[in-house]
Amino acid sequence: MMTAPTRQAAERTALVTGASSGIGHATAEKLLADGYIVYAAARRVDRMQDLADMGATTLEMDVTKEDDVVAGVEQIKDEHGGTDVLVNNAGFGLYGAMEDTPLDEARYQFEVNLFGAARLTQLVLPQMRERGAGKIVNISSMGGKIYTPLGSWYHATKHAMEGWSDCLRFELKGFGIDVIVIEPGAIRTEFGDVAFGPGLERSRNTAYSGFVSRMMEMQERIGENRTLGSPPSLIAETIAKALKAKRPKTRYVAGQYARPLLLLRQVLSDRMFDRLIGRMLR
C-alpha cells in the first residue's frame, strides 16, 4: 500500500484529551514546543489558558458526550484537514471495594477511560486512512498490567485499554497508522486525590475497612513525601520520543516504580505478587 508523504511537525495536528492538568497538560505543552498544531481538550477550559497563550487551541470536551467529541474532531478537520496524532489521555481513577461501588459509577469509569478514547479514535481514523498515516497514543498505566487492592474498576479499565490497543494495532498496521501504549508509573498529578477520596470514604465502615485504613495511611504518607512520583513532563517527553520514532515501539514504560513492578509481575506467580502488594500496604 502506498502511503502519503510524511508531514512535517509544523504541519501536523495533535489532539490531546485531558489537557487541563497532569500528563495531558504537560504533553500539550511539549508538542507545542516541538512545533505541532495542538488542540488541547478538557472539561475545564479555564485550566488551559496558559496553553492557549502558548498557541494551543483549547476545546471544551467531555469525552463521554457525543456532541463534544464530534464537534472537536470536525473543528480540527475544518481548520487543518484532520487529526494526525490523537493522544487519548483523559481518564480518572475510581477506588473503593468492588462490592461497595455502585455499578453506574463503574460504568462511568469505563465510559471515560475506555469508551471515550474508542469513540474519538473511531472519528479520527477515516482522516488518518485517507492520509495513509497517523498515530494513536493511548495512555494506559502500569496498572494495566498489575493490580492493587480496592482498585478493581480502575484496573479493569486499564487492562481493557491494553487489550483494545493490541487489537487496534493489528487492524491499523496496513493503513500506516501506529498504535502506541504508554504505561506510566507513579506520577505527581491529581490522580491520588481523585482516586482515593470518595471511593475509600464509602468503604471506610464496611467489611473492607481494614484495607481502606491501610490505603488511606499509605496515601497520606505519599502526600507528605514530595519526592515520590515522577513529574508529568517525563511522560510528555516519552510521548514526544515515540512520535519522533520512524518505527515506534508498541509500548513505552516510564515513571517511578513502573519498570521494577512490571518486571516483578512477569516473574512472580499470582500468589507471590499478592504477598508483595500486601507487604507494601503494611
C-alpha positions as YAML, in Angstrom:
chain: A
units: angstrom
residues:
- id: 1
  name: MET
  ca: [0.00, 0.00, 0.00]
- id: 2
  name: MET
  ca: [1.37, 3.41, -0.97]
- id: 3
  name: THR
  ca: [1.43, 5.98, 1.81]
- id: 4
  name: ALA
  ca: [1.16, 9.74, 1.67]
- id: 5
  name: PRO
  ca: [4.31, 11.83, 2.11]
- id: 6
  name: THR
  ca: [5.23, 12.41, 5.74]
- id: 7
  name: ARG
  ca: [4.04, 15.77, 7.00]
- id: 8
  name: GLN
  ca: [6.45, 17.93, 8.96]
- id: 9
  name: ALA
  ca: [5.71, 18.54, 12.66]
- id: 10
  name: ALA
  ca: [4.77, 22.16, 11.93]
- id: 11
  name: GLU
  ca: [2.02, 20.88, 9.63]
- id: 12
  name: ARG
  ca: [0.77, 18.11, 11.89]
- id: 13
  name: THR
  ca: [-2.19, 18.43, 14.20]
- id: 14
  name: ALA
  ca: [-2.31, 16.77, 17.59]
- id: 15
  name: LEU
  ca: [-5.43, 16.35, 19.71]
- id: 16
  name: VAL
  ca: [-4.66, 15.81, 23.40]
- id: 17
  name: THR
  ca: [-7.50, 14.94, 25.76]
- id: 18
  name: GLY
  ca: [-7.47, 15.53, 29.49]
- id: 19
  name: ALA
  ca: [-5.18, 18.51, 28.89]
- id: 20
  name: SER
  ca: [-6.27, 20.64, 31.83]
- id: 21
  name: SER
  ca: [-3.73, 19.10, 34.21]
- id: 22
  name: GLY
  ca: [-1.08, 16.46, 34.74]
- id: 23
  name: ILE
  ca: [0.14, 14.34, 31.86]
- id: 24
  name: GLY
  ca: [-2.24, 15.84, 29.31]
- id: 25
  name: HIS
  ca: [-1.24, 19.40, 30.10]
- id: 26
  name: ALA
  ca: [2.47, 18.55, 30.01]
- id: 27
  name: THR
  ca: [2.02, 16.68, 26.71]
- id: 28
  name: ALA
  ca: [0.21, 19.59, 25.05]
- id: 29
  name: GLU
  ca: [2.98, 21.92, 26.19]
- id: 30
  name: LYS
  ca: [5.71, 19.59, 24.88]
- id: 31
  name: LEU
  ca: [4.06, 19.11, 21.49]
- id: 32
  name: LEU
  ca: [3.66, 22.87, 21.13]
- id: 33
  name: ALA
  ca: [7.38, 23.21, 21.79]
- id: 34
  name: ASP
  ca: [8.04, 20.56, 19.13]
- id: 35
  name: GLY
  ca: [6.10, 22.56, 16.55]
- id: 36
  name: TYR
  ca: [2.80, 20.69, 16.39]
- id: 37
  name: ILE
  ca: [-0.54, 22.37, 15.86]
- id: 38
  name: VAL
  ca: [-2.08, 21.42, 19.20]
- id: 39
  name: TYR
  ca: [-5.72, 21.11, 20.16]
- id: 40
  name: ALA
  ca: [-5.96, 20.76, 23.93]
- id: 41
  name: ALA
  ca: [-9.26, 19.26, 25.08]
- id: 42
  name: ALA
  ca: [-10.75, 19.01, 28.56]
- id: 43
  name: ARG
  ca: [-13.89, 19.78, 30.52]
- id: 44
  name: ARG
  ca: [-12.15, 22.61, 32.39]
- id: 45
  name: VAL
  ca: [-11.23, 25.11, 29.70]
- id: 46
  name: ASP
  ca: [-10.23, 27.75, 32.25]
- id: 47
  name: ARG
  ca: [-7.40, 25.46, 33.39]
- id: 48
  name: MET
  ca: [-5.85, 25.59, 29.90]
- id: 49
  name: GLN
  ca: [-5.46, 29.35, 29.49]
- id: 50
  name: ASP
  ca: [-1.68, 29.07, 29.67]
- id: 51
  name: LEU
  ca: [-1.76, 26.55, 26.80]
- id: 52
  name: ALA
  ca: [-3.89, 28.97, 24.78]
- id: 53
  name: ASP
  ca: [-1.33, 31.69, 25.48]
- id: 54
  name: MET
  ca: [1.36, 29.35, 24.11]
- id: 55
  name: GLY
  ca: [-0.59, 28.85, 20.88]
- id: 56
  name: ALA
  ca: [-2.82, 25.86, 21.51]
- id: 57
  name: THR
  ca: [-6.47, 25.81, 20.53]
- id: 58
  name: THR
  ca: [-8.46, 24.81, 23.59]
- id: 59
  name: LEU
  ca: [-11.62, 22.72, 23.27]
- id: 60
  name: GLU
  ca: [-14.25, 22.17, 25.91]
- id: 61
  name: MET
  ca: [-14.71, 18.43, 25.67]
- id: 62
  name: ASP
  ca: [-16.24, 15.77, 27.86]
- id: 63
  name: VAL
  ca: [-15.16, 12.53, 26.17]
- id: 64
  name: THR
  ca: [-18.36, 10.82, 27.31]
- id: 65
  name: LYS
  ca: [-20.54, 13.26, 25.33]
- id: 66
  name: GLU
  ca: [-21.05, 12.52, 21.64]
- id: 67
  name: ASP
  ca: [-21.72, 16.13, 20.67]
- id: 68
  name: ASP
  ca: [-18.45, 17.29, 22.29]
- id: 69
  name: VAL
  ca: [-16.20, 14.74, 20.61]
- id: 70
  name: VAL
  ca: [-17.83, 15.07, 17.19]
- id: 71
  name: ALA
  ca: [-17.61, 18.87, 17.31]
- id: 72
  name: GLY
  ca: [-13.95, 18.77, 18.32]
- id: 73
  name: VAL
  ca: [-12.92, 16.37, 15.56]
- id: 74
  name: GLU
  ca: [-14.94, 18.30, 12.97]
- id: 75
  name: GLN
  ca: [-13.33, 21.60, 14.02]
- id: 76
  name: ILE
  ca: [-9.85, 20.17, 13.52]
- id: 77
  name: LYS
  ca: [-10.88, 18.75, 10.14]
- id: 78
  name: ASP
  ca: [-12.34, 22.10, 9.02]
- id: 79
  name: GLU
  ca: [-9.33, 24.11, 10.17]
- id: 80
  name: HIS
  ca: [-6.44, 21.78, 9.31]
- id: 81
  name: GLY
  ca: [-7.81, 18.89, 7.27]
- id: 82
  name: GLY
  ca: [-7.79, 16.30, 10.05]
- id: 83
  name: THR
  ca: [-6.00, 14.90, 13.07]
- id: 84
  name: ASP
  ca: [-2.52, 13.43, 12.65]
- id: 85
  name: VAL
  ca: [-1.90, 12.50, 16.29]
- id: 86
  name: LEU
  ca: [-4.52, 11.55, 18.87]
- id: 87
  name: VAL
  ca: [-3.36, 11.33, 22.49]
- id: 88
  name: ASN
  ca: [-6.07, 9.52, 24.46]
- id: 89
  name: ASN
  ca: [-5.17, 10.74, 27.92]
- id: 90
  name: ALA
  ca: [-8.50, 11.67, 29.54]
- id: 91
  name: GLY
  ca: [-9.19, 9.40, 32.47]
- id: 92
  name: PHE
  ca: [-9.50, 9.09, 36.22]
- id: 93
  name: GLY
  ca: [-9.18, 6.51, 38.96]
- id: 94
  name: LEU
  ca: [-12.09, 5.08, 40.92]
- id: 95
  name: TYR
  ca: [-11.03, 3.28, 44.08]
- id: 96
  name: GLY
  ca: [-13.08, 1.50, 46.71]
- id: 97
  name: ALA
  ca: [-14.21, -2.04, 47.36]
- id: 98
  name: MET
  ca: [-15.81, -3.65, 44.33]
- id: 99
  name: GLU
  ca: [-18.81, -4.71, 46.40]
- id: 100
  name: ASP
  ca: [-19.38, -1.17, 47.69]
- id: 101
  name: THR
  ca: [-19.12, 0.57, 44.31]
- id: 102
  name: PRO
  ca: [-22.44, 1.25, 42.52]
- id: 103
  name: LEU
  ca: [-22.41, -0.16, 39.01]
- id: 104
  name: ASP
  ca: [-23.41, 3.17, 37.49]
- id: 105
  name: GLU
  ca: [-20.14, 4.62, 38.83]
- id: 106
  name: ALA
  ca: [-18.22, 1.62, 37.49]
- id: 107
  name: ARG
  ca: [-19.83, 2.09, 34.08]
- id: 108
  name: TYR
  ca: [-18.88, 5.78, 34.09]
- id: 109
  name: GLN
  ca: [-15.27, 4.75, 34.81]
- id: 110
  name: PHE
  ca: [-15.34, 2.70, 31.60]
- id: 111
  name: GLU
  ca: [-17.10, 5.49, 29.68]
- id: 112
  name: VAL
  ca: [-14.27, 7.92, 30.46]
- id: 113
  name: ASN
  ca: [-11.23, 5.63, 30.50]
- id: 114
  name: LEU
  ca: [-12.07, 3.38, 27.55]
- id: 115
  name: PHE
  ca: [-15.17, 4.21, 25.52]
- id: 116
  name: GLY
  ca: [-14.35, 7.93, 25.28]
- id: 117
  name: ALA
  ca: [-10.98, 7.05, 23.78]
- id: 118
  name: ALA
  ca: [-12.61, 4.49, 21.49]
- id: 119
  name: ARG
  ca: [-15.17, 6.96, 20.13]
- id: 120
  name: LEU
  ca: [-12.54, 9.62, 19.41]
- id: 121
  name: THR
  ca: [-10.42, 7.00, 17.68]
- id: 122
  name: GLN
  ca: [-13.36, 5.96, 15.50]
- id: 123
  name: LEU
  ca: [-13.89, 9.57, 14.48]
- id: 124
  name: VAL
  ca: [-10.28, 10.35, 13.50]
- id: 125
  name: LEU
  ca: [-9.47, 7.08, 11.72]
- id: 126
  name: PRO
  ca: [-11.13, 7.94, 8.37]
- id: 127
  name: GLN
  ca: [-8.95, 11.06, 8.13]
- id: 128
  name: MET
  ca: [-5.81, 9.10, 9.02]
- id: 129
  name: ARG
  ca: [-6.57, 6.36, 6.49]
- id: 130
  name: GLU
  ca: [-7.08, 8.96, 3.80]
- id: 131
  name: ARG
  ca: [-3.63, 10.39, 4.54]
- id: 132
  name: GLY
  ca: [-2.05, 6.96, 4.89]
- id: 133
  name: ALA
  ca: [-0.52, 7.90, 8.22]
- id: 134
  name: GLY
  ca: [-1.38, 8.68, 11.81]
- id: 135
  name: LYS
  ca: [-0.54, 7.89, 15.40]
- id: 136
  name: ILE
  ca: [-2.90, 6.86, 18.19]
- id: 137
  name: VAL
  ca: [-1.26, 7.25, 21.61]
- id: 138
  name: ASN
  ca: [-3.17, 5.55, 24.41]
- id: 139
  name: ILE
  ca: [-2.25, 6.46, 27.97]
- id: 140
  name: SER
  ca: [-2.59, 3.27, 29.97]
- id: 141
  name: SER
  ca: [-0.72, 2.72, 33.24]
- id: 142
  name: MET
  ca: [1.46, 0.22, 34.99]
- id: 143
  name: GLY
  ca: [-1.98, -0.51, 36.48]
- id: 144
  name: GLY
  ca: [-2.87, -2.04, 33.13]
- id: 145
  name: LYS
  ca: [-0.54, -4.93, 33.94]
- id: 146
  name: ILE
  ca: [-0.56, -5.06, 37.75]
- id: 147
  name: TYR
  ca: [-3.25, -4.62, 40.41]
- id: 148
  name: THR
  ca: [-3.77, -3.17, 43.87]
- id: 149
  name: PRO
  ca: [-6.50, -3.72, 46.47]
- id: 150
  name: LEU
  ca: [-9.64, -1.60, 46.14]
- id: 151
  name: GLY
  ca: [-8.77, -0.68, 42.56]
- id: 152
  name: SER
  ca: [-10.79, -3.32, 40.71]
- id: 153
  name: TRP
  ca: [-12.76, -0.97, 38.46]
- id: 154
  name: TYR
  ca: [-9.81, 1.30, 37.66]
- id: 155
  name: HIS
  ca: [-7.51, -1.62, 36.86]
- id: 156
  name: ALA
  ca: [-10.26, -3.23, 34.79]
- id: 157
  name: THR
  ca: [-10.37, -0.16, 32.53]
- id: 158
  name: LYS
  ca: [-6.60, -0.09, 32.10]
- id: 159
  name: HIS
  ca: [-6.35, -3.83, 31.44]
- id: 160
  name: ALA
  ca: [-9.08, -3.32, 28.85]
- id: 161
  name: MET
  ca: [-7.16, -0.42, 27.30]
- id: 162
  name: GLU
  ca: [-4.14, -2.70, 26.87]
- id: 163
  name: GLY
  ca: [-6.08, -5.44, 25.07]
- id: 164
  name: TRP
  ca: [-8.07, -2.95, 23.00]
- id: 165
  name: SER
  ca: [-4.85, -1.26, 21.88]
- id: 166
  name: ASP
  ca: [-3.24, -4.56, 20.87]
- id: 167
  name: CYS
  ca: [-6.20, -5.47, 18.64]
- id: 168
  name: LEU
  ca: [-6.31, -1.96, 17.20]
- id: 169
  name: ARG
  ca: [-2.60, -2.16, 16.32]
- id: 170
  name: PHE
  ca: [-3.22, -5.25, 14.19]
- id: 171
  name: GLU
  ca: [-6.22, -3.68, 12.46]
- id: 172
  name: LEU
  ca: [-4.46, -0.43, 11.56]
- id: 173
  name: LYS
  ca: [-0.98, -1.62, 10.62]
- id: 174
  name: GLY
  ca: [-1.83, -1.93, 6.94]
- id: 175
  name: PHE
  ca: [-3.02, 1.68, 6.80]
- id: 176
  name: GLY
  ca: [0.24, 3.22, 8.04]
- id: 177
  name: ILE
  ca: [-1.30, 4.10, 11.41]
- id: 178
  name: ASP
  ca: [0.68, 3.37, 14.59]
- id: 179
  name: VAL
  ca: [-0.91, 2.50, 17.93]
- id: 180
  name: ILE
  ca: [1.33, 3.31, 20.87]
- id: 181
  name: VAL
  ca: [0.66, 2.41, 24.51]
- id: 182
  name: ILE
  ca: [2.23, 4.48, 27.29]
- id: 183
  name: GLU
  ca: [2.47, 2.83, 30.70]
- id: 184
  name: PRO
  ca: [3.26, 5.47, 33.34]
- id: 185
  name: GLY
  ca: [4.33, 4.57, 36.83]
- id: 186
  name: ALA
  ca: [3.77, 6.83, 39.82]
- id: 187
  name: ILE
  ca: [3.36, 10.39, 38.52]
- id: 188
  name: ARG
  ca: [2.86, 13.58, 40.55]
- id: 189
  name: THR
  ca: [-0.66, 14.53, 39.43]
- id: 190
  name: GLU
  ca: [-4.15, 14.99, 40.89]
- id: 191
  name: PHE
  ca: [-4.77, 11.26, 40.40]
- id: 192
  name: GLY
  ca: [-4.40, 10.27, 44.05]
- id: 193
  name: ASP
  ca: [-6.75, 12.92, 45.39]
- id: 194
  name: VAL
  ca: [-9.44, 12.00, 42.85]
- id: 195
  name: ALA
  ca: [-8.99, 8.24, 43.00]
- id: 196
  name: PHE
  ca: [-8.72, 7.59, 46.71]
- id: 197
  name: GLY
  ca: [-11.10, 10.16, 48.17]
- id: 198
  name: PRO
  ca: [-14.80, 9.33, 47.65]
- id: 199
  name: GLY
  ca: [-14.44, 5.60, 47.00]
- id: 200
  name: LEU
  ca: [-12.32, 4.86, 50.03]
- id: 201
  name: GLU
  ca: [-14.54, 7.01, 52.21]
- id: 202
  name: ARG
  ca: [-17.53, 4.96, 51.08]
- id: 203
  name: SER
  ca: [-15.84, 1.72, 52.15]
- id: 204
  name: ARG
  ca: [-14.46, 3.09, 55.42]
- id: 205
  name: ASN
  ca: [-17.12, 1.45, 57.61]
- id: 206
  name: THR
  ca: [-17.78, -1.72, 55.62]
- id: 207
  name: ALA
  ca: [-16.30, -5.21, 55.73]
- id: 208
  name: TYR
  ca: [-13.29, -3.78, 53.87]
- id: 209
  name: SER
  ca: [-12.40, -1.13, 56.47]
- id: 210
  name: GLY
  ca: [-9.02, -2.74, 57.19]
- id: 211
  name: PHE
  ca: [-7.91, -2.39, 53.58]
- id: 212
  name: VAL
  ca: [-9.28, 1.14, 53.49]
- id: 213
  name: SER
  ca: [-7.39, 2.27, 56.60]
- id: 214
  name: ARG
  ca: [-4.10, 0.97, 55.25]
- id: 215
  name: MET
  ca: [-4.66, 2.52, 51.83]
- id: 216
  name: MET
  ca: [-5.54, 5.90, 53.34]
- id: 217
  name: GLU
  ca: [-2.48, 5.81, 55.59]
- id: 218
  name: MET
  ca: [-0.30, 4.99, 52.59]
- id: 219
  name: GLN
  ca: [-1.85, 7.83, 50.59]
- id: 220
  name: GLU
  ca: [-1.17, 10.27, 53.44]
- id: 221
  name: ARG
  ca: [2.48, 9.23, 53.52]
- id: 222
  name: ILE
  ca: [2.73, 9.71, 49.77]
- id: 223
  name: GLY
  ca: [1.14, 13.15, 50.05]
- id: 224
  name: GLU
  ca: [3.65, 14.19, 52.69]
- id: 225
  name: ASN
  ca: [6.63, 12.96, 50.66]
- id: 226
  name: ARG
  ca: [7.07, 15.34, 47.74]
- id: 227
  name: THR
  ca: [9.90, 13.22, 46.29]
- id: 228
  name: LEU
  ca: [7.57, 10.35, 45.43]
- id: 229
  name: GLY
  ca: [6.37, 10.14, 41.84]
- id: 230
  name: SER
  ca: [7.91, 11.37, 38.61]
- id: 231
  name: PRO
  ca: [6.93, 14.70, 37.04]
- id: 232
  name: PRO
  ca: [4.29, 14.63, 34.28]
- id: 233
  name: SER
  ca: [6.89, 16.12, 31.94]
- id: 234
  name: LEU
  ca: [8.67, 12.74, 31.91]
- id: 235
  name: ILE
  ca: [5.64, 11.11, 30.27]
- id: 236
  name: ALA
  ca: [5.26, 14.05, 27.88]
- id: 237
  name: GLU
  ca: [8.87, 13.58, 26.78]
- id: 238
  name: THR
  ca: [8.27, 9.84, 26.36]
- id: 239
  name: ILE
  ca: [5.27, 10.55, 24.12]
- id: 240
  name: ALA
  ca: [7.30, 13.04, 22.07]
- id: 241
  name: LYS
  ca: [10.07, 10.44, 21.67]
- id: 242
  name: ALA
  ca: [7.55, 7.87, 20.43]
- id: 243
  name: LEU
  ca: [6.11, 10.32, 17.91]
- id: 244
  name: LYS
  ca: [9.55, 11.08, 16.51]
- id: 245
  name: ALA
  ca: [10.45, 7.42, 16.02]
- id: 246
  name: LYS
  ca: [10.20, 6.08, 12.46]
- id: 247
  name: ARG
  ca: [9.12, 2.74, 13.90]
- id: 248
  name: PRO
  ca: [7.82, 3.41, 17.40]
- id: 249
  name: LYS
  ca: [7.69, 0.68, 19.98]
- id: 250
  name: THR
  ca: [4.29, -0.74, 20.80]
- id: 251
  name: ARG
  ca: [4.75, 0.14, 24.48]
- id: 252
  name: TYR
  ca: [6.74, 2.68, 26.47]
- id: 253
  name: VAL
  ca: [7.23, 2.32, 30.22]
- id: 254
  name: ALA
  ca: [8.24, 5.40, 32.22]
- id: 255
  name: GLY
  ca: [7.85, 6.83, 35.70]
- id: 256
  name: GLN
  ca: [8.71, 5.84, 39.23]
- id: 257
  name: TYR
  ca: [8.21, 2.17, 40.19]
- id: 258
  name: ALA
  ca: [6.89, 1.19, 36.75]
- id: 259
  name: ARG
  ca: [9.78, -0.92, 35.47]
- id: 260
  name: PRO
  ca: [10.52, -2.85, 38.68]
- id: 261
  name: LEU
  ca: [6.86, -3.56, 39.41]
- id: 262
  name: LEU
  ca: [6.13, -4.70, 35.85]
- id: 263
  name: LEU
  ca: [9.21, -6.94, 35.95]
- id: 264
  name: LEU
  ca: [8.13, -8.45, 39.25]
- id: 265
  name: ARG
  ca: [4.66, -9.08, 37.84]
- id: 266
  name: GLN
  ca: [6.25, -11.04, 34.99]
- id: 267
  name: VAL
  ca: [8.46, -13.24, 37.15]
- id: 268
  name: LEU
  ca: [6.32, -13.76, 40.26]
- id: 269
  name: SER
  ca: [3.32, -16.04, 40.49]
- id: 270
  name: ASP
  ca: [-0.07, -14.53, 41.31]
- id: 271
  name: ARG
  ca: [0.17, -15.63, 44.95]
- id: 272
  name: MET
  ca: [3.69, -14.25, 45.33]
- id: 273
  name: PHE
  ca: [2.65, -10.94, 43.80]
- id: 274
  name: ASP
  ca: [-0.34, -10.84, 46.18]
- id: 275
  name: ARG
  ca: [2.05, -11.17, 49.11]
- id: 276
  name: LEU
  ca: [4.28, -8.42, 47.72]
- id: 277
  name: ILE
  ca: [1.36, -6.00, 47.44]
- id: 278
  name: GLY
  ca: [0.22, -6.97, 50.94]
- id: 279
  name: ARG
  ca: [3.65, -6.16, 52.36]
- id: 280
  name: MET
  ca: [3.65, -2.79, 50.60]
- id: 281
  name: LEU
  ca: [0.35, -1.93, 52.31]
- id: 282
  name: ARG
  ca: [1.73, -2.92, 55.69]
...
